[in-house]
């Protein structure tokens, strides 16, 4: 999963971390650094090391333990000087297959790790969570987890190994079976990813049947800013909600992202997934400002248009409800008179797909 163009929330990572001998649940207590007081080094008393996987402490906590820890958390946070992050707990509901009632739909949350960012790069990990949701946007069941590695047929770059922890030895000879992926996708109503424009292109290139389902993006199709969240990076969203986890492994990213979608954007209100359903269902258009005068390029760029070297034209994606008004703006500010301009309709079936052309096809409608 790669997220571009996002801004980290200030202050989230300039905090010092301390562990408490009483904290065996993986929580981390954060406190503001005192000016001139050095941060603890690895090996010093109070230094924290990541607690995940095999290094994580065993969780044999009793209800009394949890009650005592939560009381400590409340006391710390009440001072206004501390913030406590909880380790995100993966959730998989039992039984494995729920009884699907009327109005309940099937979704898949997906994440990929790849050898790089370019179209010629390859998938090295594919993870999916199968879930069911109702028409109100409530996720009612998370029923199956899928996590597979694949040999890309080339050496994994060192920076990718460092980021993901996936080594060449781990993927050597591994293959993701198409039939396994197709089985999980059977009957699916929606596939969701964080930065779907990245994940979808790799999923479709490797498994073409991903082009036959609707997609949504938990980064672009949720108004996280409504909850005061200035960064849409998954790690930052989790931190802002009070959680930490092992990032940049596909299955952990899936669990955390879907968990965040089950939470409200604001303190009270519908879950974030309800916002995603509403926004992702909207119809958009891709509009080309064909034949626009060269001297209008700055005006078009300022309005959000991008230049296509292939089309030799400026283009922009916008909600279909704004299409007519945008054509009027172009007629008033760019062209000497109104002209019919090519556009394509964008729906959840083709949104975020590489199949959306950069240049208007001959069959494009005009308005």
Backbone torsions as a table, in degrees:
resi	resn	phi	psi	omega
1	UNK	NA	125.8	-179.4
2	UNK	-125.3	133.8	-177.1
3	UNK	-122.9	120.2	-177.8
4	UNK	-116.0	154.8	173.5
5	UNK	74.9	19.1	179.0
6	UNK	-106.3	157.6	-177.3
7	UNK	-115.0	125.7	178.3
8	UNK	-65.8	144.8	175.6
9	UNK	-72.2	130.0	-180.0
10	UNK	-66.6	143.4	174.1
11	UNK	91.9	-11.2	-175.8
12	UNK	-74.6	-30.9	-171.7
13	UNK	-112.8	7.4	176.1
14	UNK	-104.1	31.8	179.3
15	UNK	-105.8	150.5	177.2
16	UNK	-93.5	149.2	-176.2
17	UNK	-112.9	135.8	175.5
18	UNK	-132.6	147.9	173.4
19	UNK	-108.0	151.3	177.2
20	UNK	-108.9	140.8	179.4
21	UNK	-61.7	-19.5	178.7
22	UNK	-83.0	-13.1	-172.5
23	UNK	-91.1	97.4	177.8
24	UNK	-106.2	10.1	-178.8
25	UNK	-100.1	6.9	177.9
26	UNK	87.2	0.1	-179.7
27	UNK	-69.3	153.2	178.7
28	UNK	-122.9	132.4	177.1
29	UNK	-97.5	127.8	-179.2
30	UNK	-111.8	138.9	176.5
31	UNK	-139.0	150.4	-179.7
32	UNK	-66.4	139.4	178.8
33	UNK	-70.7	145.3	174.8
34	UNK	-88.6	134.9	-177.4
35	UNK	-57.1	127.5	177.8
36	UNK	87.6	-8.4	-179.5
37	UNK	-94.7	114.2	-172.8
38	UNK	-67.8	151.0	174.3
39	UNK	-70.0	146.4	178.0
40	UNK	-66.3	143.3	178.3
41	UNK	-96.1	160.0	176.0
42	UNK	-55.6	128.1	-178.1
43	UNK	100.3	-23.1	176.1
44	UNK	-72.3	155.2	174.2
45	UNK	-63.9	129.0	179.1
46	UNK	97.4	-11.1	178.3
47	UNK	-72.4	142.6	-176.3
48	UNK	-106.9	135.6	170.9
49	UNK	-111.5	154.0	179.6
50	UNK	-57.2	140.7	178.6
51	UNK	-120.4	88.0	178.0
52	UNK	-147.7	156.9	178.1
53	UNK	62.3	-132.9	-175.3
54	UNK	-68.5	-22.7	-179.1
55	UNK	-83.1	-11.1	-175.5
56	UNK	-72.0	141.7	178.1
57	UNK	-68.9	153.7	179.5
58	UNK	-69.5	142.2	-177.8
59	UNK	-108.3	86.5	175.0
60	UNK	-109.0	43.3	-174.9
61	UNK	-74.3	140.6	175.3
62	UNK	-94.0	163.6	175.2
63	UNK	-55.8	-34.2	178.7
64	UNK	-66.1	-39.8	176.6
65	UNK	-59.3	-48.7	-178.4
66	UNK	-60.7	-40.3	179.7
67	UNK	-63.7	-41.0	180.0
68	UNK	-66.8	-43.0	179.7
69	UNK	-64.7	-41.2	179.7
70	UNK	-65.1	-33.0	176.3
71	UNK	-66.0	-40.6	176.4
72	UNK	-62.7	-42.5	178.5
73	UNK	-59.9	-46.7	-179.2
74	UNK	-60.6	-40.8	179.4
75	UNK	-64.4	-44.4	-179.7
76	UNK	-63.4	-48.2	-175.3
77	UNK	-70.6	-25.3	178.8
78	UNK	-66.7	-22.0	179.0
79	UNK	-72.6	-20.1	-176.3
80	UNK	79.8	0.3	-178.4
81	UNK	-105.1	-12.1	-174.4
82	UNK	-127.1	154.0	171.3
83	UNK	-137.8	134.0	-176.8
84	UNK	-109.1	127.7	175.4
85	UNK	-100.1	135.9	177.1
86	UNK	-101.2	142.6	174.8
87	UNK	-67.4	133.5	-179.3
88	UNK	-72.8	125.2	179.4
89	UNK	-92.8	127.4	177.8
90	UNK	-66.2	145.7	-179.4
91	UNK	-126.2	127.5	174.3
92	UNK	-138.9	116.8	-172.4
93	UNK	-78.4	151.5	170.2
94	UNK	-109.5	149.3	-2.9
95	UNK	-72.8	168.4	-177.0
96	UNK	-55.3	-36.9	-179.5
97	UNK	-121.6	115.9	-178.9
98	UNK	-77.6	162.3	170.7
99	UNK	-79.8	113.6	-175.6
100	UNK	-82.7	116.4	-178.4
101	UNK	-89.3	-178.8	179.6
102	UNK	-64.5	132.5	178.8
103	UNK	82.8	-2.2	179.2
104	UNK	-92.2	130.8	-175.7
105	UNK	-116.2	164.2	-177.8
106	UNK	-104.6	133.5	175.8
107	UNK	-127.5	161.8	174.0
108	UNK	-131.8	125.7	171.9
109	UNK	-96.3	130.6	-170.3
110	UNK	-128.6	146.4	171.5
111	UNK	-147.8	144.0	176.2
112	UNK	-124.3	148.7	165.5
113	UNK	-112.8	140.6	-171.8
114	UNK	-133.7	171.1	178.6
115	UNK	-76.0	-9.1	-179.8
116	UNK	174.7	-165.7	-173.2
117	UNK	-104.0	-8.4	-173.5
118	UNK	-88.6	160.8	-177.2
119	UNK	-60.5	-28.1	-178.1
120	UNK	-83.1	-4.9	179.1
121	UNK	-73.3	169.4	-172.7
122	UNK	-126.5	155.1	174.9
123	UNK	-71.5	136.3	171.6
124	UNK	-116.5	-16.9	175.0
125	UNK	-148.9	135.8	174.2
126	UNK	-126.2	125.8	177.2
127	UNK	-126.6	144.0	177.8
128	UNK	-143.5	143.6	170.3
129	UNK	-117.3	126.3	175.7
130	UNK	-90.4	129.3	179.5
131	UNK	-140.0	164.0	176.1
132	UNK	-123.7	143.3	-176.3
133	UNK	-140.0	158.1	178.9
134	UNK	-104.6	178.9	-173.6
135	UNK	-70.2	-14.5	178.0
136	UNK	-84.3	-6.7	-178.2
137	UNK	91.7	17.3	178.3
138	UNK	-94.5	125.1	175.2
139	UNK	-79.6	115.1	-172.9
140	UNK	-97.3	-21.8	-179.6
141	UNK	-152.8	138.3	166.7
142	UNK	-115.1	111.3	-162.2
143	UNK	-109.8	-20.5	-176.5
144	UNK	-155.1	139.4	176.7
145	UNK	-115.3	138.3	-179.0
146	UNK	-131.3	128.2	-179.1
147	UNK	-147.3	114.8	-177.4
148	UNK	-135.2	146.9	173.7
149	UNK	-101.6	156.2	178.1
150	UNK	-142.4	138.1	176.0
151	UNK	-72.7	118.2	-178.1
152	UNK	-78.4	-5.1	-179.0
153	UNK	77.4	15.1	178.5
154	UNK	-153.7	166.0	179.3
155	UNK	-71.7	132.3	176.6
156	UNK	-73.3	126.8	180.0
157	UNK	-58.3	148.7	-176.0
158	UNK	-59.4	-35.8	-178.8
159	UNK	-69.3	-30.6	176.7
160	UNK	-72.4	-40.2	175.9
161	UNK	-59.9	-43.6	-179.6
162	UNK	-64.3	-39.8	-177.5
163	UNK	-72.2	-44.4	-171.8
164	UNK	-99.6	-24.4	-173.1
165	UNK	80.5	4.0	179.4
166	UNK	-89.3	119.6	-176.1
167	UNK	-103.3	166.8	177.5
168	UNK	-62.3	-36.0	178.4
169	UNK	-64.8	-35.8	-178.4
170	UNK	-65.9	-35.5	-174.5
171	UNK	-96.7	-10.2	-173.3
172	UNK	-57.6	122.3	178.4
173	UNK	78.5	-0.3	-178.4
174	UNK	-82.1	146.2	179.3
175	UNK	-144.5	131.7	174.9
176	UNK	-84.2	125.2	-177.2
177	UNK	-80.2	126.9	-179.5
178	UNK	-58.4	-38.7	-176.7
179	UNK	-67.6	-29.9	176.7
180	UNK	-67.6	-43.7	179.7
181	UNK	-66.5	-42.9	-179.6
182	UNK	-62.6	-36.5	179.1
183	UNK	-62.6	-43.4	179.9
184	UNK	-67.9	-29.3	-178.0
185	UNK	-84.2	-9.9	-177.9
186	UNK	-61.6	124.6	178.0
187	UNK	76.5	11.6	-176.5
188	UNK	-76.4	141.9	177.5
189	UNK	-97.8	-26.3	-175.2
190	UNK	-156.0	135.2	171.3
191	UNK	-109.1	131.9	-177.6
192	UNK	-121.6	141.1	175.7
193	UNK	-145.1	158.5	176.2
194	UNK	-94.7	110.5	-166.8
195	UNK	72.0	63.7	-175.3
196	UNK	-62.5	-25.0	177.8
197	UNK	-62.3	-25.8	175.9
198	UNK	-84.8	-54.7	-174.0
199	UNK	-64.6	-38.5	-175.7
200	UNK	-65.3	-40.6	-176.8
201	UNK	-62.5	-36.8	179.5
202	UNK	-76.7	-38.5	178.9
203	UNK	-62.9	-43.6	-179.3
204	UNK	-68.6	-36.7	-179.7
205	UNK	-65.4	-37.0	-178.2
206	UNK	-87.3	-36.7	-178.5
207	UNK	-130.0	91.9	-173.1
208	UNK	-56.8	-23.3	-178.2
209	UNK	-68.3	-11.2	174.2
210	UNK	-66.5	-16.1	178.1
211	UNK	-75.6	-10.3	-174.5
212	UNK	-98.3	10.0	-179.2
213	UNK	-126.9	161.4	177.7
214	UNK	-79.6	146.4	-179.0
215	UNK	-124.6	153.7	172.5
216	UNK	-142.7	162.4	-176.2
217	UNK	-124.3	121.9	-179.6
218	UNK	-76.2	-8.0	175.1
219	UNK	-91.6	-46.6	-174.7
220	UNK	-92.5	-25.9	-173.8
221	UNK	-98.6	15.7	175.2
222	UNK	-127.5	133.2	179.3
223	UNK	-86.3	73.2	-179.0
224	UNK	-61.5	-27.7	-178.7
225	UNK	-64.8	-22.6	178.6
226	UNK	-63.8	-22.6	176.9
227	UNK	-99.0	13.8	179.4
228	UNK	80.0	16.5	-177.8
229	UNK	-95.6	111.6	-173.9
230	UNK	-87.1	-17.9	178.0
231	UNK	-112.0	139.7	177.8
232	UNK	-102.8	2.9	175.0
233	UNK	-61.3	139.8	-175.2
234	UNK	-60.8	-43.9	179.6
235	UNK	-60.6	-40.9	-178.8
236	UNK	-70.5	-37.2	176.1
237	UNK	-62.4	-42.4	178.8
238	UNK	-63.4	-45.4	178.8
239	UNK	-60.2	-43.2	-179.3
240	UNK	-63.4	-29.8	177.9
241	UNK	-88.1	-1.5	174.3
242	UNK	95.3	27.0	-176.5
243	UNK	-131.2	152.9	169.2
244	UNK	-128.2	160.6	-177.7
245	UNK	-165.8	174.5	177.6
246	UNK	-85.1	101.2	-175.8
247	UNK	-80.6	162.7	175.2
248	UNK	65.2	27.7	157.5
249	UNK	-120.1	131.3	-165.2
250	UNK	-57.3	-43.4	-174.5
251	UNK	-69.1	-36.9	178.2
252	UNK	-67.5	-40.4	177.6
253	UNK	-60.0	-40.0	179.1
254	UNK	-62.8	-48.1	-179.0
255	UNK	-59.9	-44.8	-177.2
256	UNK	-68.9	-45.7	-177.9
257	UNK	-62.3	-44.5	179.1
258	UNK	-67.4	-36.3	176.2
259	UNK	-61.5	-40.5	177.7
260	UNK	-65.8	-35.9	178.6
261	UNK	-67.5	-22.4	178.0
262	UNK	-80.4	-14.0	-179.2
263	UNK	-91.9	155.1	174.3
264	UNK	-71.7	149.6	175.9
265	UNK	-67.5	-45.7	174.8
266	UNK	-97.0	174.6	-178.2
267	UNK	-59.3	-40.9	175.8
268	UNK	-124.8	144.6	-178.1
269	UNK	141.7	179.5	-179.8
270	UNK	-69.1	161.2	178.4
271	UNK	-65.7	157.0	179.0
272	UNK	-59.4	-28.8	-179.4
273	UNK	-64.1	-30.2	177.0
274	UNK	-64.8	-39.8	176.6
275	UNK	-64.9	-40.9	178.0
276	UNK	-60.9	-43.7	-179.4
277	UNK	-61.5	-43.6	-178.3
278	UNK	-66.9	-46.7	-176.1
279	UNK	-71.3	-39.4	-177.0
280	UNK	-71.3	-21.2	-179.8
281	UNK	-79.4	-13.4	-178.0
282	UNK	-65.6	142.1	177.2
283	UNK	-88.2	134.4	178.3
284	UNK	-118.2	171.9	173.3
285	UNK	-133.1	150.3	168.9
286	UNK	-104.0	117.9	-173.9
287	UNK	-113.3	131.2	177.5
288	UNK	-105.8	126.2	175.6
289	UNK	-85.4	70.7	-172.2
290	UNK	-66.6	133.7	175.6
291	UNK	68.1	24.9	-180.0
292	UNK	-71.4	144.3	-179.8
293	UNK	-61.4	143.7	-177.9
294	UNK	-58.5	-38.5	-176.2
295	UNK	-69.0	-7.8	179.2
296	UNK	-96.4	6.3	-174.3
297	UNK	-62.1	-38.1	-179.4
298	UNK	-68.0	-37.4	177.2
299	UNK	-64.4	-42.0	179.9
300	UNK	-67.0	-43.3	179.6
301	UNK	-62.2	-42.2	179.8
302	UNK	-65.2	-24.9	-179.5
303	UNK	-89.5	0.8	175.6
304	UNK	101.7	9.6	178.1
305	UNK	-79.9	152.2	176.7
306	UNK	-119.2	148.8	179.4
307	UNK	-87.8	133.2	174.7
308	UNK	-110.1	113.6	176.7
309	UNK	-65.9	-30.4	179.8
310	UNK	-69.9	-43.8	-178.0
311	UNK	-86.1	-15.3	-173.1
312	UNK	54.1	44.6	-177.4
313	UNK	-156.4	156.9	172.9
314	UNK	-84.2	144.0	-179.5
315	UNK	-141.3	162.2	-177.1
316	UNK	-155.9	140.8	171.4
317	UNK	-97.0	134.0	-179.8
318	UNK	-152.3	158.0	178.4
319	UNK	-58.6	141.9	-179.2
320	UNK	-59.6	-29.1	179.5
321	UNK	-65.7	-18.4	-179.9
322	UNK	-103.0	2.8	-172.9
323	UNK	-62.2	-51.3	-177.6
324	UNK	-60.0	-43.9	-179.3
325	UNK	-65.1	-35.0	179.6
326	UNK	-68.7	-38.7	177.3
327	UNK	-64.0	-38.2	177.4
328	UNK	-65.0	-40.7	178.9
329	UNK	-62.3	-42.4	178.7
330	UNK	-62.1	-40.7	179.6
331	UNK	-64.7	-35.5	-177.4
332	UNK	-83.1	-28.0	-169.4
333	UNK	-119.4	-14.6	-175.0
334	UNK	-120.4	-49.7	-176.0
335	UNK	-99.2	153.1	176.9
336	UNK	-67.0	-23.2	176.7
337	UNK	-154.1	165.4	-178.9
338	UNK	-67.9	138.7	176.9
339	UNK	-136.0	154.7	179.5
340	UNK	-75.6	122.7	-176.2
341	UNK	-113.1	142.8	-178.2
342	UNK	-72.8	146.2	175.8
343	UNK	-151.5	158.4	173.6
344	UNK	-124.2	145.7	177.3
345	UNK	-85.7	133.6	-179.9
346	UNK	-112.5	124.1	178.8
347	UNK	-123.4	172.6	176.5
348	UNK	-57.5	-19.0	-179.7
349	UNK	-74.1	-31.3	-179.4
350	UNK	-119.2	-4.6	178.9
351	UNK	-63.4	142.4	179.7
352	UNK	69.1	10.9	-178.2
353	UNK	-97.2	146.5	174.7
354	UNK	-67.5	-16.0	-179.2
355	UNK	-71.0	-16.6	174.7
356	UNK	-66.8	122.0	-173.2
357	UNK	-75.4	150.1	175.9
358	UNK	-81.6	-26.5	178.1
359	UNK	-113.3	146.0	-178.5
360	UNK	-66.7	127.7	177.1
361	UNK	-72.8	165.1	-179.3
362	UNK	-61.3	-26.6	-176.7
363	UNK	-85.3	0.1	-176.5
364	UNK	-60.5	139.2	174.4
365	UNK	-72.8	165.8	179.0
366	UNK	-134.8	145.2	177.9
367	UNK	-139.3	NA	NA
